[in-house]
Amino acid sequence: MLRQAFASLRTAQASPPSLASASHHLRIRPRISHLAPQVASRWTSTRSLLPSTRSLPNYSLYKALPYRRNFATSFPRQARNTYNRFNPSSARPSVFYTLISRSRPHHFVFIGLGISGVYLYNTEVIEMTGRRRFNCVSHEAELKMGMQSYREILAQSQGRILPDNHPVAQMVNRVLQRLIPQAPIEGADWRVHVIVDDSNANAFVLPGGKVFVYTGILPICQDEDGLAAVLGHEIAHVVARHPAERMSNSFLTLGTVFLISLLFDVSGQLSSMLVNLMWSLPNSRTQEAEADNIGLMMMAKACFNPEAAVRLWHRMQQQEKSAPPQFMSTHPSSYNREESIRGWLDKAETVYADSGCSTFGSYMPSFKKAYETQSSYGW
């Protein structure tokens, strides 16, 4: 018996075993012999799920080796949707581009007629000058904006507003009271405030009749006639409803910039600059010239010397250190304003004479005397 075992061992060493014999020896090894029933049952249950291998080559290999799952490969999954951020072919066209591509010529005609109808419906004529302009902001909305700005300016200027009994504030209020009858503003509640700021040569009037004058402009005005030229100009802005016109033009400007950017595929800053140079700034200069004209006639009707307006803008030109070119400014140059007022003087002097202003005399108190009492008011 022992001799037969050694003989079989020599035979196995002399020739390599076949797969069938290898599997036979694996099955009789003592270490795994106790797993034979479990492997057989698993092989039987799994074999029924596999396709028939009799038609495949090397059938003996499939029959000899037990079934093992290959973890290196798996069934291919369906491709996931990927987000190609910079792939132009995957980007959807914009809504505006889609509408333009699907539109027909009669669609543009309807849109043009609609926009023209809205523009014409909100077009009005300024009574004093006859200029036609677009204005879609109501008078009530303009008054609300003026009241909101009034509260903000009062909060910012707190502690720097002169009391009403100060001589300078009294002189400014006296000029305003003579101009108010010439300013037909509905719903106005007139109130004047003088703000102590010698470095700010400015004055303005809000919608609703709130007047602010900075002390920096009083030396340039010199007297009440000069201040009347300034306040007449600022009140004229409110009479002609220029704040509402500016708000309305801002709507047109935004719409124009948006369309130019979409149609011509240019930067919004570039289109905004072009619209500003070609539309907004020229319109602002037109309003300023219009306010000069209306204000000059108002001060003449209020019996202020209209020649003081010419002298005012001459002094204003001397005060200007560096000013941008007129085409880049919201205001005409002081020289051009002075020359324009010279051209309107004949009409203004006629209005001055027709108003019976000769009884006021030629003497006009200056602000210099009012400044002499500043120490008693802590200014």
C-alpha positions in Angstrom: 0.0 0.0 0.0 2.8 2.3 0.9 4.7 1.3 -2.2 1.7 2.2 -4.4 1.5 5.7 -2.8 5.2 6.4 -3.4 4.8 5.2 -7.0 1.9 7.6 -7.6 3.9 10.4 -6.1 6.8 9.8 -8.5 4.4 9.7 -11.4 2.9 13.1 -10.4 6.4 14.7 -10.2 7.4 13.3 -13.6 4.4 14.7 -15.6 2.3 17.8 -14.9 -1.2 16.9 -13.8 -4.2 17.8 -16.0 -6.9 20.2 -14.9 -9.2 17.3 -14.1 -6.6 15.5 -12.0 -5.7 18.8 -10.3 -9.3 19.3 -9.3 -9.5 15.7 -8.1 -6.5 16.2 -5.8 -7.9 19.5 -4.6 -11.1 17.8 -3.6 -9.3 15.1 -1.5 -7.1 17.6 0.4 -7.9 17.3 4.1 -8.0 21.1 4.8 -10.9 21.8 2.4 -12.6 18.4 2.3 -15.2 19.6 4.9 -16.2 22.4 2.4 -17.1 20.1 -0.4 -20.8 19.9 0.3 -21.2 23.7 0.5 -19.2 24.3 -2.6 -21.2 21.7 -4.5 -24.5 23.2 -3.5 -23.4 26.7 -4.4 -22.1 25.5 -7.7 -25.3 23.7 -8.4 -27.5 26.8 -7.6 -25.3 29.2 -9.5 -24.8 27.0 -12.5 -28.5 27.2 -13.4 -28.1 31.0 -13.8 -25.2 30.8 -16.2 -25.6 30.4 -20.0 -24.8 27.1 -21.5 -21.0 26.6 -22.0 -21.0 23.5 -24.1 -20.9 25.5 -27.3 -18.0 27.6 -26.0 -14.3 26.7 -26.6 -12.3 25.1 -23.9 -15.4 23.6 -22.3 -13.3 21.5 -20.0 -11.8 24.7 -18.5 -15.3 26.0 -17.6 -16.3 22.6 -16.2 -13.2 22.0 -14.2 -12.9 25.4 -12.4 -15.5 26.5 -9.9 -17.5 29.7 -10.6 -15.9 32.8 -9.4 -17.2 36.3 -9.8 -14.8 38.7 -11.5 -14.7 41.9 -9.5 -12.4 43.6 -12.0 -15.2 44.1 -14.5 -18.8 44.9 -14.0 -21.8 45.6 -16.2 -21.4 49.0 -17.9 -23.5 51.8 -16.4 -25.5 54.3 -18.4 -23.6 57.5 -19.1 -24.5 60.3 -16.8 -25.4 63.7 -18.0 -22.5 66.0 -17.7 -22.5 69.8 -17.3 -20.2 71.4 -20.0 -19.9 75.0 -18.7 -17.8 76.3 -21.6 -19.3 74.2 -24.3 -21.2 76.6 -26.6 -23.0 73.8 -28.3 -24.7 72.8 -25.1 -25.8 76.3 -24.1 -29.4 77.2 -24.6 -30.2 80.4 -26.5 -31.5 83.3 -24.5 -35.2 84.2 -24.4 -34.4 87.4 -26.3 -32.6 85.6 -29.1 -35.4 83.1 -29.3 -38.0 85.8 -29.7 -35.9 87.7 -32.3 -35.4 84.5 -34.3 -39.1 83.7 -34.3 -40.3 87.2 -34.9 -41.7 88.5 -38.2 -41.7 92.0 -39.7 -45.2 92.8 -38.5 -44.2 92.0 -34.9 -41.6 94.8 -35.0 -44.3 97.2 -36.5 -46.6 96.4 -33.6 -43.9 96.9 -31.0 -42.8 100.2 -32.6 -46.4 101.5 -32.7 -46.8 100.6 -29.0 -43.7 102.3 -27.9 -44.5 105.4 -30.0 -48.0 105.5 -28.5 -46.7 105.4 -25.0 -44.1 108.1 -25.8 -46.7 110.4 -27.4 -49.2 109.9 -24.6 -46.6 111.1 -22.1 -45.4 114.0 -24.1 -46.2 117.5 -22.9 -45.3 121.1 -23.7 -43.6 123.4 -21.3 -45.8 126.5 -21.2 -43.1 129.1 -20.7 -40.8 128.0 -23.4 -42.9 125.8 -25.7 -40.4 122.9 -25.6 -41.9 119.4 -26.0 -40.6 116.7 -23.6 -41.3 113.2 -22.4 -42.6 112.9 -18.8 -44.2 109.9 -17.3 -43.8 110.8 -13.6 -46.9 112.2 -11.9 -46.9 115.4 -9.9 -47.8 113.5 -6.7 -44.9 111.1 -7.1 -42.6 114.1 -7.7 -43.8 115.7 -4.4 -43.1 112.4 -2.5 -39.6 112.2 -3.9 -39.0 115.9 -2.9 -40.3 115.3 0.7 -38.0 112.2 1.0 -35.0 114.2 -0.2 -35.9 117.0 2.2 -35.8 114.7 5.3 -32.5 113.3 4.2 -30.8 116.7 3.7 -32.1 117.9 7.0 -30.6 114.9 8.7 -27.2 115.4 7.0 -27.1 119.1 7.7 -28.1 118.9 11.4 -26.3 121.5 13.5 -25.3 123.6 10.5 -28.6 125.3 9.6 -28.8 129.0 10.6 -31.8 130.0 12.7 -34.6 131.9 11.0 -33.8 135.1 12.9 -30.2 135.3 11.6 -29.7 138.4 9.3 -28.4 136.2 6.4 -31.4 133.8 6.7 -33.8 136.8 6.8 -32.3 138.3 3.6 -32.5 134.9 1.8 -36.1 134.5 2.9 -36.9 138.1 1.8 -35.7 137.3 -1.7 -37.7 134.0 -1.8 -40.9 135.7 -0.7 -40.7 138.1 -3.7 -40.1 135.3 -6.1 -42.8 132.9 -4.8 -45.8 134.8 -6.5 -44.0 134.3 -9.9 -43.7 130.5 -9.3 -47.0 128.7 -10.0 -46.3 125.4 -8.2 -49.3 123.3 -7.1 -49.1 122.0 -3.6 -45.9 123.8 -2.6 -45.0 124.4 1.0 -42.2 127.0 0.8 -39.5 126.8 3.4 -35.9 128.2 3.2 -32.8 126.8 5.0 -29.4 128.4 5.0 -26.6 125.9 5.6 -23.2 127.0 6.9 -20.7 125.7 4.4 -18.4 128.4 3.0 -16.6 125.9 0.7 -19.9 124.9 -1.1 -21.1 127.5 -3.6 -24.5 125.9 -4.3 -28.2 126.4 -3.9 -31.2 124.2 -4.9 -34.9 123.9 -4.6 -36.7 120.6 -4.1 -40.1 119.7 -5.5 -42.6 121.0 -3.0 -40.9 124.3 -2.3 -38.0 123.4 0.1 -35.1 125.8 -0.6 -31.5 125.2 0.5 -28.8 127.9 0.2 -25.2 127.2 1.2 -23.2 130.2 2.6 -20.4 129.6 0.0 -22.5 131.1 -2.8 -23.4 134.3 -1.0 -20.1 136.1 -1.7 -20.6 135.3 -5.4 -24.1 136.7 -5.3 -23.0 139.8 -3.4 -26.5 141.2 -3.0 -30.2 140.3 -3.2 -30.3 140.8 -7.0 -27.5 138.2 -7.5 -29.2 135.8 -5.1 -32.5 136.4 -7.0 -30.8 135.2 -10.1 -29.6 132.0 -8.4 -32.9 131.3 -6.7 -34.9 132.2 -9.8 -32.9 129.6 -11.7 -33.4 126.9 -9.1 -37.1 127.7 -8.7 -37.5 127.5 -12.5 -36.3 123.9 -12.4 -39.3 123.1 -10.2 -41.8 125.2 -12.2 -40.8 123.4 -15.4 -40.8 120.0 -13.5 -37.3 119.2 -14.6 -36.8 116.6 -11.7 -39.7 114.5 -13.1 -38.3 114.9 -16.6 -34.9 113.6 -15.4 -36.6 110.6 -13.8 -38.6 109.9 -17.0 -35.5 110.2 -19.1 -33.6 107.7 -16.8 -36.3 105.1 -17.8 -35.6 105.7 -21.5 -31.9 105.7 -20.9 -31.9 102.3 -19.1 -34.1 100.8 -21.8 -31.9 102.1 -24.6 -28.7 100.8 -23.0 -30.3 97.4 -22.5 -31.4 97.1 -26.2 -28.0 98.3 -27.5 -26.2 95.8 -25.4 -28.4 92.9 -26.6 -28.6 93.9 -30.3 -25.0 94.8 -30.9 -23.4 92.5 -28.3 -21.4 95.3 -26.7 -20.5 96.0 -23.1 -23.2 97.8 -21.0 -20.6 100.4 -19.9 -19.8 101.3 -23.5 -23.5 101.7 -24.5 -24.2 103.6 -21.3 -21.3 106.0 -22.1 -22.6 106.6 -25.6 -26.2 107.2 -24.5 -24.9 109.5 -21.8 -22.8 111.6 -24.2 -25.4 111.7 -27.0 -28.7 112.0 -25.0 -28.5 112.5 -21.2 -25.9 115.3 -21.1 -27.3 117.3 -23.9 -30.8 117.1 -22.4 -29.4 118.2 -19.0 -27.7 121.2 -20.6 -31.0 122.1 -22.4 -32.8 122.0 -19.0 -30.2 124.3 -17.5 -30.5 126.8 -20.3 -34.3 126.7 -20.0 -34.1 127.3 -16.3 -31.8 130.3 -16.9 -34.4 131.8 -19.3 -37.4 131.1 -17.0 -35.5 132.3 -13.9 -34.5 135.6 -15.6 -38.1 136.4 -16.5 -39.2 135.5 -12.9 -36.7 137.8 -11.3 -37.6 140.6 -13.7 -41.3 140.2 -12.8 -40.4 140.3 -9.1 -38.6 143.6 -9.7 -35.0 142.3 -9.4 -32.6 143.9 -11.8 -32.1 141.4 -14.7 -28.6 142.7 -15.4 -27.5 141.2 -12.1 -27.8 137.8 -13.7 -25.1 138.7 -16.3 -22.8 140.0 -13.6 -23.4 136.9 -11.5 -22.3 134.4 -14.3 -19.3 136.6 -15.0 -18.2 136.3 -11.4 -19.0 132.6 -11.5 -16.7 132.2 -14.5 -13.9 133.9 -12.5 -14.4 131.5 -9.6 -14.1 128.4 -11.8 -10.6 127.0 -11.5 -11.0 123.9 -13.7 -14.1 122.9 -15.5 -14.6 120.0 -17.9 -15.4 120.6 -21.6 -19.1 121.5 -22.1 -19.9 118.4 -24.1 -18.9 116.3 -21.0 -20.8 118.5 -18.5 -24.4 118.6 -17.2 -24.3 122.4 -17.3 -23.4 124.9 -20.0 -20.2 126.8 -19.4 -20.4 130.0 -17.4 -19.3 132.0 -20.4 -22.0 130.5 -22.7 -24.6 131.1 -20.0 -23.5 134.7 -19.6 -23.8 135.3 -23.4 -27.2 133.6 -23.6 -28.5 135.8 -20.8 -27.2 138.9 -22.6 -29.3 137.9 -25.6 -32.5 137.7 -23.4 -31.9 141.0 -21.6 -34.1 143.1 -23.9 -37.1 140.9 -23.2 -36.3 140.8 -19.5 -36.0 144.6 -19.3 -39.4 144.9 -21.0 -40.9 142.6 -18.4 -39.2 144.6 -15.7 -40.6 147.8 -17.0 -44.1 146.4 -17.5 -44.2 145.2 -13.9 -43.9 148.7 -12.6 -40.6 148.0 -10.8 -39.2 151.6 -10.9 -40.7 152.2 -7.4 -38.2 149.8 -5.9 -35.3 152.2 -6.5 -31.7 151.3 -7.4 -30.3 150.5 -3.9 -30.0 146.9 -3.0 -28.5 145.8 0.3 -25.5 143.4 0.1 -24.7 140.3 2.2 -21.6 141.9 3.5 -23.4 143.9 6.2 -25.3 140.8 7.2 -22.0 139.0 7.7 -20.9 141.7 10.2 -23.4 140.4 12.8 -22.3 136.8 12.5 -20.3 136.8 15.7 -23.5 137.3 17.8 -24.9 134.1 16.3 -21.7 132.0 16.7 -21.1 131.7 13.0 
